[in-house]
Amino acid sequence: MDVDESVRQYIVRMGRATREHPSVELGVSPRTTLGLYTACQDLAAKRGRDFVLTGDAKLLAWRCWHIAWC
């Protein structure tokens, strides 16, 4: 599955932002960020694409990370 470098960096920045934001007590781990990356690949494949969009990450971030935070 092709994941453009800009999309990879977007996902990494989202994960890092949860760890660096002053109002977030406990951000997501790098492993949880990798889980989002994988979920984005799965979503793209289920939608018939061979590439990941930043919109996939936006759509799935809360769902993936909510599980990690609960």
C-alpha positions, 0 to 999 in steps of 0.5 A: 500500500502506497503511503505518501511521505506527506501523509506519513508525516501528518500521522506522526505530527498528529500523534506527537501533538497529543504528547506535546499539547499542554491540555493533554495529560497522556498522549498516544504512544508511538505504537498507537500512532503506528496502529492508526497508520495501519488502520488508514491502509486498511480503510483505503484498501476497503474503499478500493484505493491503493493509497492513503489520504490525510482524510483517512487519518482524520476520520480514524484518529479518534476511533483508534486513539479513543480505544487506546485512551479508554 
